[in-house]
């Protein structure tokens, strides 16, 4: 007579599958969130550099044209 696996083993398998799915979804959500934050930071940094260069060009006036 074959012995079937116990109820605790089946529950452990279901719990393991649930954990894997949950961790995968959390990982994907975290990745997408961090990429969104990174893109916003890059955009803000580029805007700041552009404003700095614009203010530098405005402050230098004619000298800036000669530097180019």
LUMLUMDREN-2810 file (N, C-alpha, C; in Angstrom, 1 decimal):
<atoms>
<atom><aa>X</aa><ch>A</ch><at>N</at><xx>0.8</xx><yy>-1.2</yy><zz>0.0</zz></atom>
<atom><aa>X</aa><ch>A</ch><at>CA</at><xx>0.0</xx><yy>0.0</yy><zz>0.0</zz></atom>
<atom><aa>X</aa><ch>A</ch><at>C</at><xx>0.9</xx><yy>1.2</yy><zz>0.0</zz></atom>
<atom><aa>X</aa><ch>A</ch><at>N</at><xx>0.6</xx><yy>2.1</yy><zz>-1.0</zz></atom>
<atom><aa>X</aa><ch>A</ch><at>CA</at><xx>1.4</xx><yy>3.3</yy><zz>-1.1</zz></atom>
<atom><aa>X</aa><ch>A</ch><at>C</at><xx>1.0</xx><yy>4.3</yy><zz>0.0</zz></atom>
<atom><aa>X</aa><ch>A</ch><at>N</at><xx>1.9</xx><yy>5.0</yy><zz>0.6</zz></atom>
<atom><aa>X</aa><ch>A</ch><at>CA</at><xx>1.6</xx><yy>6.0</yy><zz>1.6</zz></atom>
<atom><aa>X</aa><ch>A</ch><at>C</at><xx>1.5</xx><yy>7.4</yy><zz>0.9</zz></atom>
<atom><aa>X</aa><ch>A</ch><at>N</at><xx>0.4</xx><yy>8.0</yy><zz>1.0</zz></atom>
<atom><aa>X</aa><ch>A</ch><at>CA</at><xx>0.3</xx><yy>9.3</yy><zz>0.4</zz></atom>
<atom><aa>X</aa><ch>A</ch><at>C</at><xx>0.9</xx><yy>10.4</yy><zz>1.3</zz></atom>
<atom><aa>X</aa><ch>A</ch><at>N</at><xx>1.2</xx><yy>11.5</yy><zz>0.7</zz></atom>
<atom><aa>X</aa><ch>A</ch><at>CA</at><xx>1.9</xx><yy>12.6</yy><zz>1.4</zz></atom>
<atom><aa>X</aa><ch>A</ch><at>C</at><xx>0.8</xx><yy>13.2</yy><zz>2.4</zz></atom>
<atom><aa>X</aa><ch>A</ch><at>N</at><xx>1.3</xx><yy>13.7</yy><zz>3.5</zz></atom>
<atom><aa>X</aa><ch>A</ch><at>CA</at><xx>0.4</xx><yy>14.2</yy><zz>4.5</zz></atom>
<atom><aa>X</aa><ch>A</ch><at>C</at><xx>-0.1</xx><yy>15.6</yy><zz>4.2</zz></atom>
<atom><aa>X</aa><ch>A</ch><at>N</at><xx>-1.1</xx><yy>16.0</yy><zz>4.9</zz></atom>
<atom><aa>X</aa><ch>A</ch><at>CA</at><xx>-1.7</xx><yy>17.3</yy><zz>4.8</zz></atom>
<atom><aa>X</aa><ch>A</ch><at>C</at><xx>-0.7</xx><yy>18.4</yy><zz>5.1</zz></atom>
<atom><aa>X</aa><ch>A</ch><at>N</at><xx>0.2</xx><yy>18.2</yy><zz>6.0</zz></atom>
<atom><aa>X</aa><ch>A</ch><at>CA</at><xx>1.1</xx><yy>19.3</yy><zz>6.3</zz></atom>
<atom><aa>X</aa><ch>A</ch><at>C</at><xx>2.1</xx><yy>19.5</yy><zz>5.2</zz></atom>
<atom><aa>X</aa><ch>A</ch><at>N</at><xx>2.5</xx><yy>18.4</yy><zz>4.4</zz></atom>
<atom><aa>X</aa><ch>A</ch><at>CA</at><xx>3.3</xx><yy>18.6</yy><zz>3.3</zz></atom>
<atom><aa>X</aa><ch>A</ch><at>C</at><xx>2.6</xx><yy>19.4</yy><zz>2.2</zz></atom>
<atom><aa>X</aa><ch>A</ch><at>N</at><xx>1.4</xx><yy>19.1</yy><zz>1.9</zz></atom>
<atom><aa>X</aa><ch>A</ch><at>CA</at><xx>0.6</xx><yy>19.8</yy><zz>0.9</zz></atom>
<atom><aa>X</aa><ch>A</ch><at>C</at><xx>0.4</xx><yy>21.3</yy><zz>1.3</zz></atom>
<atom><aa>X</aa><ch>A</ch><at>N</at><xx>0.2</xx><yy>21.5</yy><zz>2.6</zz></atom>
<atom><aa>X</aa><ch>A</ch><at>CA</at><xx>0.1</xx><yy>22.9</yy><zz>3.0</zz></atom>
<atom><aa>X</aa><ch>A</ch><at>C</at><xx>1.4</xx><yy>23.6</yy><zz>2.9</zz></atom>
<atom><aa>X</aa><ch>A</ch><at>N</at><xx>2.5</xx><yy>22.9</yy><zz>3.1</zz></atom>
<atom><aa>X</aa><ch>A</ch><at>CA</at><xx>3.8</xx><yy>23.5</yy><zz>3.0</zz></atom>
<atom><aa>X</aa><ch>A</ch><at>C</at><xx>4.1</xx><yy>23.9</yy><zz>1.5</zz></atom>
<atom><aa>X</aa><ch>A</ch><at>N</at><xx>3.7</xx><yy>23.1</yy><zz>0.6</zz></atom>
<atom><aa>X</aa><ch>A</ch><at>CA</at><xx>3.9</xx><yy>23.3</yy><zz>-0.8</zz></atom>
<atom><aa>X</aa><ch>A</ch><at>C</at><xx>3.1</xx><yy>24.6</yy><zz>-1.2</zz></atom>
<atom><aa>X</aa><ch>A</ch><at>N</at><xx>1.8</xx><yy>24.6</yy><zz>-0.8</zz></atom>
<atom><aa>X</aa><ch>A</ch><at>CA</at><xx>0.9</xx><yy>25.8</yy><zz>-1.1</zz></atom>
<atom><aa>X</aa><ch>A</ch><at>C</at><xx>1.5</xx><yy>27.0</yy><zz>-0.5</zz></atom>
<atom><aa>X</aa><ch>A</ch><at>N</at><xx>2.0</xx><yy>27.0</yy><zz>0.7</zz></atom>
<atom><aa>X</aa><ch>A</ch><at>CA</at><xx>2.7</xx><yy>28.1</yy><zz>1.4</zz></atom>
<atom><aa>X</aa><ch>A</ch><at>C</at><xx>3.9</xx><yy>28.6</yy><zz>0.6</zz></atom>
<atom><aa>X</aa><ch>A</ch><at>N</at><xx>4.7</xx><yy>27.6</yy><zz>0.2</zz></atom>
<atom><aa>X</aa><ch>A</ch><at>CA</at><xx>5.9</xx><yy>27.9</yy><zz>-0.6</zz></atom>
<atom><aa>X</aa><ch>A</ch><at>C</at><xx>5.6</xx><yy>28.6</yy><zz>-1.9</zz></atom>
<atom><aa>X</aa><ch>A</ch><at>N</at><xx>4.6</xx><yy>28.1</yy><zz>-2.6</zz></atom>
<atom><aa>X</aa><ch>A</ch><at>CA</at><xx>4.2</xx><yy>28.8</yy><zz>-3.9</zz></atom>
<atom><aa>X</aa><ch>A</ch><at>C</at><xx>3.7</xx><yy>30.2</yy><zz>-3.6</zz></atom>
<atom><aa>X</aa><ch>A</ch><at>N</at><xx>2.9</xx><yy>30.3</yy><zz>-2.5</zz></atom>
<atom><aa>X</aa><ch>A</ch><at>CA</at><xx>2.4</xx><yy>31.7</yy><zz>-2.2</zz></atom>
<atom><aa>X</aa><ch>A</ch><at>C</at><xx>3.5</xx><yy>32.6</yy><zz>-1.9</zz></atom>
<atom><aa>X</aa><ch>A</ch><at>N</at><xx>4.5</xx><yy>32.1</yy><zz>-1.1</zz></atom>
<atom><aa>X</aa><ch>A</ch><at>CA</at><xx>5.7</xx><yy>33.0</yy><zz>-0.8</zz></atom>
<atom><aa>X</aa><ch>A</ch><at>C</at><xx>6.4</xx><yy>33.4</yy><zz>-2.1</zz></atom>
<atom><aa>X</aa><ch>A</ch><at>N</at><xx>6.6</xx><yy>32.5</yy><zz>-3.0</zz></atom>
<atom><aa>X</aa><ch>A</ch><at>CA</at><xx>7.4</xx><yy>32.8</yy><zz>-4.2</zz></atom>
<atom><aa>X</aa><ch>A</ch><at>C</at><xx>6.6</xx><yy>33.8</yy><zz>-5.0</zz></atom>
<atom><aa>X</aa><ch>A</ch><at>N</at><xx>5.3</xx><yy>33.7</yy><zz>-5.2</zz></atom>
<atom><aa>X</aa><ch>A</ch><at>CA</at><xx>4.5</xx><yy>34.6</yy><zz>-5.9</zz></atom>
<atom><aa>X</aa><ch>A</ch><at>C</at><xx>4.5</xx><yy>36.0</yy><zz>-5.2</zz></atom>
<atom><aa>X</aa><ch>A</ch><at>N</at><xx>4.4</xx><yy>36.0</yy><zz>-3.9</zz></atom>
<atom><aa>X</aa><ch>A</ch><at>CA</at><xx>4.4</xx><yy>37.3</yy><zz>-3.2</zz></atom>
<atom><aa>X</aa><ch>A</ch><at>C</at><xx>5.7</xx><yy>38.0</yy><zz>-3.3</zz></atom>
<atom><aa>X</aa><ch>A</ch><at>N</at><xx>6.8</xx><yy>37.3</yy><zz>-3.1</zz></atom>
<atom><aa>X</aa><ch>A</ch><at>CA</at><xx>8.1</xx><yy>37.9</yy><zz>-3.2</zz></atom>
<atom><aa>X</aa><ch>A</ch><at>C</at><xx>8.4</xx><yy>38.4</yy><zz>-4.7</zz></atom>
<atom><aa>X</aa><ch>A</ch><at>N</at><xx>8.0</xx><yy>37.7</yy><zz>-5.7</zz></atom>
<atom><aa>X</aa><ch>A</ch><at>CA</at><xx>8.1</xx><yy>38.1</yy><zz>-7.0</zz></atom>
<atom><aa>X</aa><ch>A</ch><at>C</at><xx>7.4</xx><yy>39.4</yy><zz>-7.3</zz></atom>
<atom><aa>X</aa><ch>A</ch><at>N</at><xx>6.1</xx><yy>39.4</yy><zz>-6.9</zz></atom>
<atom><aa>X</aa><ch>A</ch><at>CA</at><xx>5.3</xx><yy>40.7</yy><zz>-7.1</zz></atom>
<atom><aa>X</aa><ch>A</ch><at>C</at><xx>5.9</xx><yy>41.8</yy><zz>-6.3</zz></atom>
<atom><aa>X</aa><ch>A</ch><at>N</at><xx>6.4</xx><yy>41.6</yy><zz>-5.1</zz></atom>
<atom><aa>X</aa><ch>A</ch><at>CA</at><xx>7.0</xx><yy>42.7</yy><zz>-4.3</zz></atom>
<atom><aa>X</aa><ch>A</ch><at>C</at><xx>8.3</xx><yy>43.2</yy><zz>-5.0</zz></atom>
<atom><aa>X</aa><ch>A</ch><at>N</at><xx>9.0</xx><yy>42.3</yy><zz>-5.5</zz></atom>
<atom><aa>X</aa><ch>A</ch><at>CA</at><xx>10.3</xx><yy>42.7</yy><zz>-6.2</zz></atom>
<atom><aa>X</aa><ch>A</ch><at>C</at><xx>10.0</xx><yy>43.5</yy><zz>-7.5</zz></atom>
<atom><aa>X</aa><ch>A</ch><at>N</at><xx>9.0</xx><yy>43.1</yy><zz>-8.3</zz></atom>
<atom><aa>X</aa><ch>A</ch><at>CA</at><xx>8.7</xx><yy>43.8</yy><zz>-9.5</zz></atom>
<atom><aa>X</aa><ch>A</ch><at>C</at><xx>8.1</xx><yy>45.2</yy><zz>-9.1</zz></atom>
<atom><aa>X</aa><ch>A</ch><at>N</at><xx>7.3</xx><yy>45.3</yy><zz>-8.1</zz></atom>
<atom><aa>X</aa><ch>A</ch><at>CA</at><xx>6.7</xx><yy>46.6</yy><zz>-7.7</zz></atom>
<atom><aa>X</aa><ch>A</ch><at>C</at><xx>7.8</xx><yy>47.5</yy><zz>-7.2</zz></atom>
<atom><aa>X</aa><ch>A</ch><at>N</at><xx>8.7</xx><yy>47.0</yy><zz>-6.4</zz></atom>
<atom><aa>X</aa><ch>A</ch><at>CA</at><xx>9.9</xx><yy>47.8</yy><zz>-5.9</zz></atom>
<atom><aa>X</aa><ch>A</ch><at>C</at><xx>10.7</xx><yy>48.3</yy><zz>-7.0</zz></atom>
<atom><aa>X</aa><ch>A</ch><at>N</at><xx>11.0</xx><yy>47.4</yy><zz>-8.0</zz></atom>
<atom><aa>X</aa><ch>A</ch><at>CA</at><xx>11.9</xx><yy>47.8</yy><zz>-9.1</zz></atom>
<atom><aa>X</aa><ch>A</ch><at>C</at><xx>11.2</xx><yy>48.9</yy><zz>-9.9</zz></atom>
<atom><aa>X</aa><ch>A</ch><at>N</at><xx>9.9</xx><yy>48.8</yy><zz>-10.2</zz></atom>
<atom><aa>X</aa><ch>A</ch><at>CA</at><xx>9.2</xx><yy>49.8</yy><zz>-11.0</zz></atom>
<atom><aa>X</aa><ch>A</ch><at>C</at><xx>9.2</xx><yy>51.1</yy><zz>-10.2</zz></atom>
<atom><aa>X</aa><ch>A</ch><at>N</at><xx>9.0</xx><yy>51.1</yy><zz>-8.9</zz></atom>
<atom><aa>X</aa><ch>A</ch><at>CA</at><xx>8.9</xx><yy>52.3</yy><zz>-8.1</zz></atom>
<atom><aa>X</aa><ch>A</ch><at>C</at><xx>10.3</xx><yy>53.0</yy><zz>-8.1</zz></atom>
<atom><aa>X</aa><ch>A</ch><at>N</at><xx>11.4</xx><yy>52.2</yy><zz>-7.9</zz></atom>
<atom><aa>X</aa><ch>A</ch><at>CA</at><xx>12.7</xx><yy>52.8</yy><zz>-7.9</zz></atom>
<atom><aa>X</aa><ch>A</ch><at>C</at><xx>13.1</xx><yy>53.4</yy><zz>-9.2</zz></atom>
<atom><aa>X</aa><ch>A</ch><at>N</at><xx>12.7</xx><yy>52.7</yy><zz>-10.3</zz></atom>
<atom><aa>X</aa><ch>A</ch><at>CA</at><xx>13.0</xx><yy>53.3</yy><zz>-11.6</zz></atom>
<atom><aa>X</aa><ch>A</ch><at>C</at><xx>12.3</xx><yy>54.6</yy><zz>-11.9</zz></atom>
<atom><aa>X</aa><ch>A</ch><at>N</at><xx>11.1</xx><yy>54.7</yy><zz>-11.4</zz></atom>
<atom><aa>X</aa><ch>A</ch><at>CA</at><xx>10.3</xx><yy>56.0</yy><zz>-11.5</zz></atom>
<atom><aa>X</aa><ch>A</ch><at>C</at><xx>11.0</xx><yy>57.1</yy><zz>-10.7</zz></atom>
<atom><aa>X</aa><ch>A</ch><at>N</at><xx>11.5</xx><yy>56.8</yy><zz>-9.5</zz></atom>
<atom><aa>X</aa><ch>A</ch><at>CA</at><xx>12.2</xx><yy>57.8</yy><zz>-8.7</zz></atom>
<atom><aa>X</aa><ch>A</ch><at>C</at><xx>13.5</xx><yy>58.1</yy><zz>-9.4</zz></atom>
<atom><aa>X</aa><ch>A</ch><at>N</at><xx>14.2</xx><yy>57.2</yy><zz>-9.9</zz></atom>
<atom><aa>X</aa><ch>A</ch><at>CA</at><xx>15.5</xx><yy>57.4</yy><zz>-10.6</zz></atom>
<atom><aa>X</aa><ch>A</ch><at>C</at><xx>15.3</xx><yy>58.4</yy><zz>-11.8</zz></atom>
<atom><aa>X</aa><ch>A</ch><at>N</at><xx>14.3</xx><yy>58.1</yy><zz>-12.6</zz></atom>
<atom><aa>X</aa><ch>A</ch><at>CA</at><xx>14.0</xx><yy>58.9</yy><zz>-13.8</zz></atom>
<atom><aa>X</aa><ch>A</ch><at>C</at><xx>13.7</xx><yy>60.3</yy><zz>-13.4</zz></atom>
<atom><aa>X</aa><ch>A</ch><at>N</at><xx>12.9</xx><yy>60.5</yy><zz>-12.3</zz></atom>
<atom><aa>X</aa><ch>A</ch><at>CA</at><xx>12.6</xx><yy>61.9</yy><zz>-11.8</zz></atom>
<atom><aa>X</aa><ch>A</ch><at>C</at><xx>13.8</xx><yy>62.6</yy><zz>-11.3</zz></atom>
<atom><aa>X</aa><ch>A</ch><at>N</at><xx>14.7</xx><yy>61.9</yy><zz>-10.6</zz></atom>
<atom><aa>X</aa><ch>A</ch><at>CA</at><xx>15.9</xx><yy>62.5</yy><zz>-10.2</zz></atom>
<atom><aa>X</aa><ch>A</ch><at>C</at><xx>16.8</xx><yy>62.9</yy><zz>-11.3</zz></atom>
<atom><aa>X</aa><ch>A</ch><at>N</at><xx>16.9</xx><yy>62.1</yy><zz>-12.3</zz></atom>
<atom><aa>X</aa><ch>A</ch><at>CA</at><xx>17.7</xx><yy>62.4</yy><zz>-13.5</zz></atom>
<atom><aa>X</aa><ch>A</ch><at>C</at><xx>17.2</xx><yy>63.6</yy><zz>-14.2</zz></atom>
<atom><aa>X</aa><ch>A</ch><at>N</at><xx>15.9</xx><yy>63.7</yy><zz>-14.4</zz></atom>
<atom><aa>X</aa><ch>A</ch><at>CA</at><xx>15.3</xx><yy>64.8</yy><zz>-15.0</zz></atom>
<atom><aa>X</aa><ch>A</ch><at>C</at><xx>15.5</xx><yy>66.1</yy><zz>-14.2</zz></atom>
<atom><aa>X</aa><ch>A</ch><at>N</at><xx>15.4</xx><yy>66.0</yy><zz>-12.9</zz></atom>
<atom><aa>X</aa><ch>A</ch><at>CA</at><xx>15.6</xx><yy>67.2</yy><zz>-12.0</zz></atom>
<atom><aa>X</aa><ch>A</ch><at>C</at><xx>17.1</xx><yy>67.6</yy><zz>-12.1</zz></atom>
<atom><aa>X</aa><ch>A</ch><at>N</at><xx>18.0</xx><yy>66.7</yy><zz>-12.1</zz></atom>
<atom><aa>X</aa><ch>A</ch><at>CA</at><xx>19.4</xx><yy>67.0</yy><zz>-12.2</zz></atom>
<atom><aa>X</aa><ch>A</ch><at>C</at><xx>19.7</xx><yy>67.7</yy><zz>-13.6</zz></atom>
<atom><aa>X</aa><ch>A</ch><at>N</at><xx>19.2</xx><yy>67.2</yy><zz>-14.6</zz></atom>
<atom><aa>X</aa><ch>A</ch><at>CA</at><xx>19.4</xx><yy>67.8</yy><zz>-16.0</zz></atom>
<atom><aa>X</aa><ch>A</ch><at>C</at><xx>18.8</xx><yy>69.2</yy><zz>-16.0</zz></atom>
<atom><aa>X</aa><ch>A</ch><at>N</at><xx>17.6</xx><yy>69.4</yy><zz>-15.4</zz></atom>
<atom><aa>X</aa><ch>A</ch><at>CA</at><xx>17.0</xx><yy>70.7</yy><zz>-15.3</zz></atom>
<atom><aa>X</aa><ch>A</ch><at>C</at><xx>17.9</xx><yy>71.7</yy><zz>-14.5</zz></atom>
<atom><aa>X</aa><ch>A</ch><at>N</at><xx>18.4</xx><yy>71.2</yy><zz>-13.4</zz></atom>
<atom><aa>X</aa><ch>A</ch><at>CA</at><xx>19.3</xx><yy>72.0</yy><zz>-12.6</zz></atom>
<atom><aa>X</aa><ch>A</ch><at>C</at><xx>20.6</xx><yy>72.4</yy><zz>-13.3</zz></atom>
<atom><aa>X</aa><ch>A</ch><at>N</at><xx>21.2</xx><yy>71.5</yy><zz>-14.0</zz></atom>
<atom><aa>X</aa><ch>A</ch><at>CA</at><xx>22.4</xx><yy>71.8</yy><zz>-14.8</zz></atom>
<atom><aa>X</aa><ch>A</ch><at>C</at><xx>22.1</xx><yy>72.8</yy><zz>-15.9</zz></atom>
<atom><aa>X</aa><ch>A</ch><at>N</at><xx>21.0</xx><yy>72.7</yy><zz>-16.5</zz></atom>
<atom><aa>X</aa><ch>A</ch><at>CA</at><xx>20.6</xx><yy>73.6</yy><zz>-17.6</zz></atom>
<atom><aa>X</aa><ch>A</ch><at>C</at><xx>20.3</xx><yy>75.0</yy><zz>-17.0</zz></atom>
<atom><aa>X</aa><ch>A</ch><at>N</at><xx>19.7</xx><yy>75.1</yy><zz>-15.9</zz></atom>
<atom><aa>X</aa><ch>A</ch><at>CA</at><xx>19.5</xx><yy>76.4</yy><zz>-15.2</zz></atom>
<atom><aa>X</aa><ch>A</ch><at>C</at><xx>20.8</xx><yy>77.0</yy><zz>-14.8</zz></atom>
<atom><aa>X</aa><ch>A</ch><at>N</at><xx>21.7</xx><yy>76.2</yy><zz>-14.3</zz></atom>
<atom><aa>X</aa><ch>A</ch><at>CA</at><xx>23.0</xx><yy>76.7</yy><zz>-13.9</zz></atom>
<atom><aa>X</aa><ch>A</ch><at>C</at><xx>23.7</xx><yy>77.3</yy><zz>-15.1</zz></atom>
<atom><aa>X</aa><ch>A</ch><at>N</at><xx>23.8</xx><yy>76.5</yy><zz>-16.2</zz></atom>
<atom><aa>X</aa><ch>A</ch><at>CA</at><xx>24.5</xx><yy>77.0</yy><zz>-17.3</zz></atom>
<atom><aa>X</aa><ch>A</ch><at>C</at><xx>23.8</xx><yy>78.3</yy><zz>-17.9</zz></atom>
<atom><aa>X</aa><ch>A</ch><at>N</at><xx>22.5</xx><yy>78.3</yy><zz>-17.9</zz></atom>
<atom><aa>X</aa><ch>A</ch><at>CA</at><xx>21.8</xx><yy>79.5</yy><zz>-18.4</zz></atom>
<atom><aa>X</aa><ch>A</ch><at>C</at><xx>22.1</xx><yy>80.7</yy><zz>-17.5</zz></atom>
<atom><aa>X</aa><ch>A</ch><at>N</at><xx>22.2</xx><yy>80.6</yy><zz>-16.2</zz></atom>
<atom><aa>X</aa><ch>A</ch><at>CA</at><xx>22.5</xx><yy>81.7</yy><zz>-15.3</zz></atom>
<atom><aa>X</aa><ch>A</ch><at>C</at><xx>24.0</xx><yy>82.1</yy><zz>-15.5</zz></atom>
<atom><aa>X</aa><ch>A</ch><at>N</at><xx>24.8</xx><yy>81.1</yy><zz>-15.7</zz></atom>
<atom><aa>X</aa><ch>A</ch><at>CA</at><xx>26.3</xx><yy>81.4</yy><zz>-16.0</zz></atom>
<atom><aa>X</aa><ch>A</ch><at>C</at><xx>26.4</xx><yy>82.2</yy><zz>-17.2</zz></atom>
<atom><aa>X</aa><ch>A</ch><at>N</at><xx>25.7</xx><yy>81.8</yy><zz>-18.3</zz></atom>
<atom><aa>X</aa><ch>A</ch><at>CA</at><xx>25.8</xx><yy>82.5</yy><zz>-19.6</zz></atom>
<atom><aa>X</aa><ch>A</ch><at>C</at><xx>25.3</xx><yy>83.9</yy><zz>-19.4</zz></atom>
<atom><aa>X</aa><ch>A</ch><at>N</at><xx>24.2</xx><yy>84.0</yy><zz>-18.7</zz></atom>
<atom><aa>X</aa><ch>A</ch><at>CA</at><xx>23.6</xx><yy>85.4</yy><zz>-18.5</zz></atom>
<atom><aa>X</aa><ch>A</ch><at>C</at><xx>24.6</xx><yy>86.3</yy><zz>-17.7</zz></atom>
<atom><aa>X</aa><ch>A</ch><at>N</at><xx>25.2</xx><yy>85.7</yy><zz>-16.7</zz></atom>
<atom><aa>X</aa><ch>A</ch><at>CA</at><xx>26.1</xx><yy>86.5</yy><zz>-15.8</zz></atom>
<atom><aa>X</aa><ch>A</ch><at>C</at><xx>27.4</xx><yy>86.9</yy><zz>-16.6</zz></atom>
<atom><aa>X</aa><ch>A</ch><at>N</at><xx>27.9</xx><yy>86.0</yy><zz>-17.4</zz></atom>
<atom><aa>X</aa><ch>A</ch><at>CA</at><xx>29.1</xx><yy>86.3</yy><zz>-18.1</zz></atom>
<atom><aa>X</aa><ch>A</ch><at>C</at><xx>28.9</xx><yy>87.3</yy><zz>-19.3</zz></atom>
<atom><aa>X</aa><ch>A</ch><at>N</at><xx>27.8</xx><yy>87.2</yy><zz>-19.9</zz></atom>
<atom><aa>X</aa><ch>A</ch><at>CA</at><xx>27.5</xx><yy>88.2</yy><zz>-21.0</zz></atom>
<atom><aa>X</aa><ch>A</ch><at>C</at><xx>28.3</xx><yy>88.0</yy><zz>-22.2</zz></atom>
<atom><aa>X</aa><ch>A</ch><at>N</at><xx>29.1</xx><yy>89.0</yy><zz>-22.6</zz></atom>
<atom><aa>X</aa><ch>A</ch><at>CA</at><xx>29.9</xx><yy>88.9</yy><zz>-23.8</zz></atom>
<atom><aa>X</aa><ch>A</ch><at>C</at><xx>31.1</xx><yy>88.0</yy><zz>-23.7</zz></atom>
<atom><aa>X</aa><ch>A</ch><at>N</at><xx>31.6</xx><yy>87.8</yy><zz>-22.5</zz></atom>
<atom><aa>X</aa><ch>A</ch><at>CA</at><xx>32.7</xx><yy>86.8</yy><zz>-22.3</zz></atom>
<atom><aa>X</aa><ch>A</ch><at>C</at><xx>32.3</xx><yy>85.4</yy><zz>-22.6</zz></atom>
<atom><aa>X</aa><ch>A</ch><at>N</at><xx>31.0</xx><yy>85.1</yy><zz>-22.4</zz></atom>
<atom><aa>X</aa><ch>A</ch><at>CA</at><xx>30.5</xx><yy>83.7</yy><zz>-22.7</zz></atom>
<atom><aa>X</aa><ch>A</ch><at>C</at><xx>30.6</xx><yy>83.5</yy><zz>-24.2</zz></atom>
<atom><aa>X</aa><ch>A</ch><at>N</at><xx>30.2</xx><yy>84.5</yy><zz>-24.9</zz></atom>
<atom><aa>X</aa><ch>A</ch><at>CA</at><xx>30.2</xx><yy>84.3</yy><zz>-26.4</zz></atom>
<atom><aa>X</aa><ch>A</ch><at>C</at><xx>31.7</xx><yy>84.1</yy><zz>-26.9</zz></atom>
<atom><aa>X</aa><ch>A</ch><at>N</at><xx>32.6</xx><yy>84.7</yy><zz>-26.3</zz></atom>
<atom><aa>X</aa><ch>A</ch><at>CA</at><xx>34.0</xx><yy>84.5</yy><zz>-26.7</zz></atom>
<atom><aa>X</aa><ch>A</ch><at>C</at><xx>34.5</xx><yy>83.1</yy><zz>-26.3</zz></atom>
<atom><aa>X</aa><ch>A</ch><at>N</at><xx>34.0</xx><yy>82.6</yy><zz>-25.1</zz></atom>
<atom><aa>X</aa><ch>A</ch><at>CA</at><xx>34.5</xx><yy>81.3</yy><zz>-24.6</zz></atom>
<atom><aa>X</aa><ch>A</ch><at>C</at><xx>34.0</xx><yy>80.2</yy><zz>-25.6</zz></atom>
<atom><aa>X</aa><ch>A</ch><at>N</at><xx>32.8</xx><yy>80.4</yy><zz>-26.2</zz></atom>
<atom><aa>X</aa><ch>A</ch><at>CA</at><xx>32.3</xx><yy>79.4</yy><zz>-27.1</zz></atom>
<atom><aa>X</aa><ch>A</ch><at>C</at><xx>33.2</xx><yy>79.3</yy><zz>-28.3</zz></atom>
</atoms>
